[in-house]
Amino acid sequence: AAWFGWPKNDEFEALRLKWPDVETLEERQALARKMQRIWWEFVGDVRLGQIVSPSAHRKSLTGLVEMPYVAWWNMQKASG
């Protein structure tokens, strides 16, 4: 069941629930192709723009990963 405002597609959900049980890479690729085909035909969401989440951090933080959103892993306080 979909939550309010979220798309509902029973066929896609059934495949999503199979994902953890897939054992081989070939099976996983086949399952992913099926899921992509369903989502493409179902049009579960439409991106209408671009989101920018500006952020700032202290110079004393190191290990920050450069990506479009803030990743909270690999971050450390610089020594000294």
C-alpha positions as YAML, in Angstrom:
chain: A
units: angstrom
residues:
- id: 1
  name: ALA
  ca: [0.00, 0.00, 0.00]
- id: 2
  name: ALA
  ca: [1.27, 3.42, -0.90]
- id: 3
  name: TRP
  ca: [1.46, 6.23, 1.60]
- id: 4
  name: PHE
  ca: [-0.45, 9.46, 0.98]
- id: 5
  name: GLY
  ca: [0.99, 11.22, -2.05]
- id: 6
  name: TRP
  ca: [3.18, 8.27, -3.07]
- id: 7
  name: PRO
  ca: [2.53, 6.20, -6.20]
- id: 8
  name: LYS
  ca: [1.19, 2.66, -5.81]
- id: 9
  name: ASN
  ca: [2.12, -0.15, -8.18]
- id: 10
  name: ASP
  ca: [1.61, -3.71, -6.93]
- id: 11
  name: GLU
  ca: [3.72, -5.33, -9.68]
- id: 12
  name: PHE
  ca: [6.69, -3.08, -8.88]
- id: 13
  name: GLU
  ca: [6.33, -3.71, -5.14]
- id: 14
  name: ALA
  ca: [6.32, -7.49, -5.68]
- id: 15
  name: LEU
  ca: [9.60, -7.23, -7.61]
- id: 16
  name: ARG
  ca: [11.08, -4.89, -5.00]
- id: 17
  name: LEU
  ca: [10.35, -7.45, -2.29]
- id: 18
  name: LYS
  ca: [12.22, -10.11, -4.32]
- id: 19
  name: TRP
  ca: [15.40, -7.98, -4.52]
- id: 20
  name: PRO
  ca: [17.07, -9.21, -1.27]
- id: 21
  name: ASP
  ca: [16.53, -12.86, -2.25]
- id: 22
  name: VAL
  ca: [18.18, -12.68, -5.68]
- id: 23
  name: GLU
  ca: [21.43, -14.63, -5.60]
- id: 24
  name: THR
  ca: [23.29, -14.10, -8.88]
- id: 25
  name: LEU
  ca: [24.34, -10.98, -10.73]
- id: 26
  name: GLU
  ca: [22.45, -12.11, -13.84]
- id: 27
  name: GLU
  ca: [19.23, -12.56, -11.84]
- id: 28
  name: ARG
  ca: [19.71, -9.17, -10.20]
- id: 29
  name: GLN
  ca: [20.26, -7.51, -13.59]
- id: 30
  name: ALA
  ca: [17.14, -9.17, -15.03]
- id: 31
  name: LEU
  ca: [15.10, -8.08, -12.01]
- id: 32
  name: ALA
  ca: [16.44, -4.52, -12.28]
- id: 33
  name: ARG
  ca: [15.50, -4.40, -15.97]
- id: 34
  name: LYS
  ca: [11.94, -5.51, -15.14]
- id: 35
  name: MET
  ca: [11.69, -2.90, -12.37]
- id: 36
  name: GLN
  ca: [12.99, -0.15, -14.66]
- id: 37
  name: ARG
  ca: [10.56, -1.12, -17.43]
- id: 38
  name: ILE
  ca: [7.61, -1.05, -15.04]
- id: 39
  name: TRP
  ca: [8.64, 2.28, -13.51]
- id: 40
  name: TRP
  ca: [9.22, 3.80, -16.96]
- id: 41
  name: GLU
  ca: [5.75, 2.75, -18.15]
- id: 42
  name: PHE
  ca: [4.04, 3.55, -14.84]
- id: 43
  name: VAL
  ca: [5.65, 7.00, -14.44]
- id: 44
  name: GLY
  ca: [5.82, 6.91, -10.66]
- id: 45
  name: ASP
  ca: [7.28, 10.39, -10.40]
- id: 46
  name: VAL
  ca: [8.18, 13.32, -12.62]
- id: 47
  name: ARG
  ca: [11.13, 15.54, -11.83]
- id: 48
  name: LEU
  ca: [10.15, 19.12, -12.54]
- id: 49
  name: GLY
  ca: [13.33, 20.91, -11.65]
- id: 50
  name: GLN
  ca: [16.65, 20.86, -9.96]
- id: 51
  name: ILE
  ca: [17.27, 21.00, -6.23]
- id: 52
  name: VAL
  ca: [20.33, 22.64, -4.74]
- id: 53
  name: SER
  ca: [21.11, 22.11, -1.08]
- id: 54
  name: PRO
  ca: [23.89, 24.52, -0.19]
- id: 55
  name: SER
  ca: [25.94, 23.56, 2.84]
- id: 56
  name: ALA
  ca: [28.92, 24.87, 4.75]
- id: 57
  name: HIS
  ca: [31.42, 23.11, 6.95]
- id: 58
  name: ARG
  ca: [34.33, 23.97, 9.19]
- id: 59
  name: LYS
  ca: [37.89, 23.85, 7.97]
- id: 60
  name: SER
  ca: [38.58, 21.41, 10.80]
- id: 61
  name: LEU
  ca: [36.56, 18.67, 9.06]
- id: 62
  name: THR
  ca: [38.38, 16.33, 6.71]
- id: 63
  name: GLY
  ca: [37.36, 13.41, 4.51]
- id: 64
  name: LEU
  ca: [34.27, 15.09, 3.08]
- id: 65
  name: VAL
  ca: [33.01, 13.33, -0.04]
- id: 66
  name: GLU
  ca: [32.33, 15.65, -2.99]
- id: 67
  name: MET
  ca: [28.78, 14.93, -4.14]
- id: 68
  name: PRO
  ca: [25.53, 16.82, -4.83]
- id: 69
  name: TYR
  ca: [24.23, 16.18, -1.31]
- id: 70
  name: VAL
  ca: [25.79, 15.99, 2.13]
- id: 71
  name: ALA
  ca: [27.25, 12.56, 2.88]
- id: 72
  name: TRP
  ca: [27.76, 12.02, 6.59]
- id: 73
  name: TRP
  ca: [30.23, 9.16, 6.26]
- id: 74
  name: ASN
  ca: [34.04, 9.38, 6.10]
- id: 75
  name: MET
  ca: [34.00, 12.71, 7.97]
- id: 76
  name: GLN
  ca: [36.58, 13.34, 10.69]
- id: 77
  name: LYS
  ca: [37.91, 16.22, 12.74]
- id: 78
  name: ALA
  ca: [41.33, 17.30, 11.51]
- id: 79
  name: SER
  ca: [44.10, 16.77, 14.03]
- id: 80
  name: GLY
  ca: [45.79, 19.84, 15.39]
...
